[in-house]
């Protein structure tokens, strides 16, 4: 075997993720792959989807640069490709952990789950802070050596409370806010300011079982499936684009208290997957829906 045959392929020095959406037409994949080839990059993984309903094309490409290249240079050089197809596009470092804020009220199961997953490296995030309108979980957050911000919310101070949250988001360079059972309705202005950057979790009994004790209402109706939905927050309450859903089958012998316990687990699973996929740039908005390259 000669030297050229035995030589190992060059190793990528940096890993990146490119996501894009644009009107669907011929040549998009060719343009992207040609650009990456010409800039000395190698495609590690690629997903694409053309939506016949909206006429939009979506793509996520994980690629490596075989020679040192800055993120700024990649973004500057790809701009011409993006402009030629009218793309909404982003390039991120694949290994960069997304900075997030967790928000919680008095139900701590989703908070506890996300704190633990992050601490063991199961989520590609860096938790900048935890915000709550109560102090119940201050000690739990402190046990993870994370900042805890108590921001009480009343009808009178809601604008000021949301302003404090936005200032914290800006000061900490936060890219995602996660409502881990945060039981406050956000204002239209806040939803717009953080559009596509707030994820919420709720039980999938909505809208069938609104109000207090939805699991008890579901038990009284003899439901056979319970579930949870993780979605982006919009001004339309609980109707934002869905990222992930999880369900669990239950029998007639299950008590309301058991339904609540099962529901907690289902909520944790759905929310954790949604946070992970968003943080890995696998979720692209498609109007009132999402494209998820999981």
FIVOVEX-849428 format. One line per 4 residues: for each residue x, y, z of C-alpha. Coordinates in Angstrom, 2 decimals, padded with zeros to 5 digits, always signed. Layout:
% FIVOVEX-849428
X:Y:Z | ...
***
This chain:
% FIVOVEX-849428
+000.00:+000.00:+000.00 | +001.48:+003.35:-001.00 | +001.52:+006.47:+001.14 | -001.49:+008.10:-000.52
-003.62:+005.01:+000.06 | -002.73:+004.71:+003.74 | -003.09:+008.38:+004.64 | -005.97:+009.10:+006.99
-008.54:+011.67:+005.93 | -008.00:+015.14:+007.39 | -009.70:+015.71:+010.71 | -012.14:+018.58:+011.11
-010.90:+021.15:+013.61 | -014.22:+022.88:+014.29 | -017.80:+021.64:+014.18 | -020.73:+023.81:+013.04
-024.46:+023.60:+012.40 | -026.16:+025.42:+009.52 | -029.95:+025.76:+009.55 | -032.01:+027.39:+006.83
-035.48:+027.86:+005.40 | -036.46:+029.46:+002.11 | -038.88:+029.15:-000.81 | -038.41:+025.69:-002.29
-036.76:+025.54:-005.70 | -034.11:+023.56:-007.51 | -030.45:+023.93:-006.62 | -030.59:+024.65:-002.88
-028.84:+021.48:-001.73 | -026.28:+021.78:-004.54 | -025.54:+025.39:-003.59 | -025.08:+024.54:+000.10
-022.92:+021.46:-000.50 | -020.82:+023.31:-003.10 | -020.24:+026.17:-000.70 | -019.10:+023.79:+002.04
-016.80:+021.96:-000.38 | -015.25:+025.17:-001.66 | -014.62:+026.43:+001.89 | -012.85:+023.21:+002.92
-015.68:+021.84:+005.02 | -017.00:+018.30:+005.27 | -020.66:+017.40:+005.84 | -021.07:+015.18:+008.90
-024.87:+014.95:+008.90 | -027.66:+016.51:+006.82 | -031.46:+016.63:+006.99 | -033.87:+018.38:+004.67
-037.60:+018.75:+004.12 | -039.72:+020.39:+001.46 | -043.19:+021.36:+002.68 | -045.68:+021.14:-000.16
-048.31:+022.99:+001.89 | -046.24:+026.13:+002.43 | -043.83:+025.81:-000.48 | -040.90:+026.18:+001.92
-037.68:+024.18:+002.11 | -035.93:+023.43:+005.41 | -032.41:+022.12:+005.99 | -030.04:+021.37:+008.85
-026.41:+020.55:+008.10 | -023.79:+019.54:+010.67 | -020.37:+020.09:+009.14 | -016.73:+020.24:+010.12
-014.03:+022.63:+008.93 | -010.81:+020.84:+008.01 | -008.79:+024.04:+008.38 | -009.19:+026.68:+011.09
-011.94:+029.13:+010.17 | -013.83:+031.59:+012.34 | -017.58:+031.59:+012.79 | -017.66:+035.20:+011.62
-015.87:+034.31:+008.37 | -018.27:+031.43:+007.69 | -021.28:+033.67:+008.25 | -019.85:+036.42:+006.05
-018.99:+034.08:+003.18 | -022.32:+032.19:+003.29 | -024.34:+035.42:+003.06 | -024.15:+035.44:-000.74
-025.61:+031.91:-000.91 | -028.35:+032.85:+001.52 | -029.24:+036.02:-000.37 | -029.44:+034.22:-003.72
-032.18:+031.91:-002.42 | -033.90:+034.30:+000.00 | -032.88:+032.15:+002.96 | -033.55:+032.66:+006.63
-030.36:+031.02:+007.87 | -028.05:+030.68:+010.88 | -024.66:+029.11:+011.56 | -023.71:+028.06:+015.09
-020.81:+026.24:+016.69 | -022.03:+022.67:+017.22 | -020.40:+022.25:+020.62 | -021.43:+025.61:+022.06
-023.86:+025.18:+024.96 | -026.93:+027.40:+024.69 | -027.47:+029.78:+027.61 | -030.97:+029.44:+029.04
-033.16:+030.72:+031.85 | -035.58:+028.39:+033.65 | -038.81:+029.81:+035.08 | -040.95:+028.04:+037.67
-043.76:+028.70:+040.13 | -044.83:+026.08:+042.71 | -044.61:+022.78:+040.76 | -040.95:+021.77:+040.68
-040.80:+018.45:+038.82 | -039.79:+019.90:+035.44 | -037.30:+022.28:+037.06 | -035.71:+019.46:+039.04
-035.52:+017.26:+035.93 | -033.88:+019.94:+033.77 | -031.41:+020.90:+036.51 | -030.32:+017.28:+036.86
-030.10:+016.59:+033.11 | -028.01:+019.71:+032.64 | -025.70:+018.82:+035.54 | -024.83:+015.42:+034.05
-024.37:+016.74:+030.52 | -027.55:+015.22:+029.10 | -028.68:+018.63:+027.85 | -026.42:+020.86:+025.72
-027.28:+023.96:+027.75 | -025.77:+026.33:+030.27 | -028.34:+027.46:+032.81 | -027.69:+031.16:+033.39
-030.33:+031.54:+036.11 | -033.62:+030.32:+037.53 | -036.47:+032.82:+037.87 | -039.57:+032.31:+040.00
-042.49:+034.31:+041.28 | -042.16:+032.31:+044.53 | -039.23:+031.28:+046.73 | -040.11:+027.59:+047.13
-037.18:+026.28:+045.05 | -034.44:+028.70:+046.07 | -032.61:+026.01:+048.07 | -032.90:+023.45:+045.27
-031.36:+025.90:+042.80 | -028.64:+026.83:+045.28 | -027.70:+023.15:+045.59 | -026.72:+023.30:+041.90
-024.72:+026.51:+042.56 | -026.93:+028.53:+040.20 | -028.34:+032.07:+040.57 | -031.95:+032.27:+041.76
-034.01:+035.38:+041.06 | -037.26:+035.95:+042.92 | -039.46:+038.21:+040.78 | -042.94:+038.46:+042.33
-045.77:+039.10:+039.88 | -049.04:+040.88:+040.61 | -051.56:+042.63:+038.39 | -050.08:+045.93:+039.46
-046.38:+045.17:+038.89 | -046.53:+042.80:+035.92 | -044.95:+045.25:+033.43 | -042.07:+045.93:+035.83
-041.60:+042.20:+036.52 | -041.42:+041.39:+032.81 | -039.01:+044.28:+032.27 | -036.73:+042.76:+034.94
-036.89:+039.42:+033.13 | -035.99:+040.98:+029.77 | -033.09:+042.84:+031.36 | -031.83:+039.57:+032.85
-032.11:+037.89:+029.44 | -030.04:+040.66:+027.85 | -027.48:+040.88:+030.65 | -026.84:+037.13:+030.69
-026.80:+036.63:+026.91 | -029.70:+034.19:+027.17 | -030.93:+032.53:+023.97 | -033.85:+030.50:+025.38
-036.36:+030.91:+028.20 | -037.99:+027.70:+029.45 | -041.28:+027.85:+031.34 | -040.85:+024.79:+033.56
-044.38:+025.01:+034.98 | -044.31:+028.79:+035.35 | -047.92:+029.59:+036.11 | -048.19:+033.14:+034.83
-049.66:+034.34:+031.53 | -047.05:+036.37:+029.67 | -048.00:+039.66:+028.05 | -048.27:+040.02:+024.28
-045.29:+042.39:+024.32 | -043.06:+039.87:+026.11 | -044.15:+037.07:+023.76 | -043.22:+039.23:+020.78
-039.90:+040.32:+022.28 | -038.87:+036.68:+022.81 | -040.66:+035.15:+019.80 | -039.27:+031.70:+019.01
-037.19:+031.79:+022.20 | -039.70:+030.71:+024.87 | -040.76:+027.09:+025.37 | -043.68:+026.07:+027.59
-044.99:+022.73:+028.83 | -048.61:+021.92:+029.57 | -050.77:+018.86:+029.97 | -052.47:+017.80:+026.74
-055.87:+017.81:+028.43 | -056.11:+021.42:+027.29 | -058.49:+022.61:+026.06 | -060.76:+019.72:+027.11
-060.01:+020.05:+030.81 | -059.32:+023.67:+031.66 | -059.13:+025.22:+035.09 | -058.26:+023.63:+038.40
-057.22:+019.99:+038.82 | -057.25:+018.89:+035.15 | -056.06:+015.39:+036.05 | -058.99:+014.97:+038.42
-061.33:+016.17:+035.66 | -059.77:+013.66:+033.29 | -060.18:+010.86:+035.84 | -063.84:+011.71:+036.22
-064.24:+011.35:+032.45 | -062.36:+008.04:+032.33 | -059.57:+009.04:+029.96 | -057.37:+006.27:+028.54
-054.45:+008.45:+027.43 | -052.76:+011.30:+029.24 | -050.10:+013.47:+027.73 | -048.10:+016.67:+027.63
-047.20:+019.18:+024.94 | -044.04:+021.29:+024.68 | -044.53:+024.30:+022.44 | -043.26:+027.78:+021.66
-045.05:+030.57:+023.49 | -047.12:+033.04:+021.48 | -049.69:+035.67:+022.34 | -052.36:+033.00:+021.71
-052.41:+031.16:+025.03 | -051.22:+027.54:+024.76 | -051.56:+027.56:+020.98 | -047.96:+028.15:+019.90
-046.11:+025.88:+017.42 | -045.76:+022.38:+018.89 | -042.25:+020.97:+019.31 | -042.87:+017.67:+021.08
-045.65:+015.63:+022.66 | -045.61:+012.59:+024.94 | -048.45:+010.28:+025.96 | -048.99:+007.44:+028.42
-051.82:+004.91:+028.37 | -053.72:+004.53:+031.64 | -056.37:+002.10:+032.84 | -059.60:+002.36:+034.77
-057.87:+001.41:+038.01 | -055.61:+004.47:+038.09 | -056.46:+007.02:+040.79 | -056.38:+010.81:+040.33
-053.20:+010.94:+042.42 | -051.56:+008.33:+040.21 | -052.60:+010.29:+037.13 | -050.88:+013.35:+038.55
-047.68:+011.34:+039.13 | -047.74:+009.84:+035.64 | -048.47:+013.28:+034.23 | -045.41:+014.74:+035.94
-043.16:+012.17:+034.27 | -044.75:+012.75:+030.87 | -044.31:+016.52:+031.19 | -040.64:+016.12:+032.12
-039.94:+013.88:+029.12 | -041.63:+016.12:+026.57 | -040.06:+019.31:+027.88 | -036.55:+017.85:+028.12
-036.66:+016.66:+024.51 | -037.97:+020.01:+023.31 | -035.20:+021.89:+025.14 | -032.55:+019.50:+023.81
-033.72:+019.73:+020.21 | -034.01:+023.52:+020.31 | -030.55:+023.82:+021.88 | -029.09:+021.62:+019.14
-030.75:+023.81:+016.47 | -032.98:+020.98:+015.31 | -036.27:+022.93:+015.41 | -037.25:+025.30:+012.60
-040.42:+027.36:+012.66 | -042.89:+026.73:+009.85 | -045.71:+029.19:+010.43 | -047.96:+027.73:+013.13
-046.02:+024.44:+012.99 | -042.43:+023.30:+013.41 | -040.00:+021.16:+011.45 | -038.01:+019.01:+013.89
-034.90:+017.24:+012.59 | -034.56:+014.94:+015.61
***
